[in-house]
């Protein structure tokens, strides 16, 4: 059984990254989150070694933003148990998935209120989620595309056919308000 310890503020310099940690994290994304949202949560630290068992990358990010102490749950475990906790913390996050509909909805709410800064997501991620919209909505795929008001199409055509393609598009879309056709050459 693990001694669950208690959460306490510990000087960042006293903590050590676990030398056997196989996980490579995106510290830059965590730095951005800390700058936007502040530091939340706590690290899990082995009492005898002060090795970080959970939160190695949050610790690196906290150092980068200049934090001097960090909340930690210090637990009294042997080295074998510490390695199991390290592995489990990393591996169990691999099993997580997203409900893309809920994720898209949440990202839309956040972006309509401000920006995606500090979320770990960017506009490219949102574009990929929106590309997953199907033409035939069903109960799971119904999505409200507000606040996205326009759809942009890119048509690739040889230069010799550009005039004909433009004419076909113009004739087809002239009757629709708000549609503009743009063209470009290489």
Secondary structure, DSSP 8 states (H G I E B T S, - for coil): --B---EEEEEGGG-EE-TT------HHHHHHHHHHH---S-EEEETTT-EEEE-HHHHHHHHHTT-SEEEEEEEB--HHHHHHHHHHHHHHHHT----HHHHHHHHHHHHHHS-STTTT--HHHHHHHHTT--SS--TTT----TT-----------GGGHHHHHHHHHHHHTTSTT--------
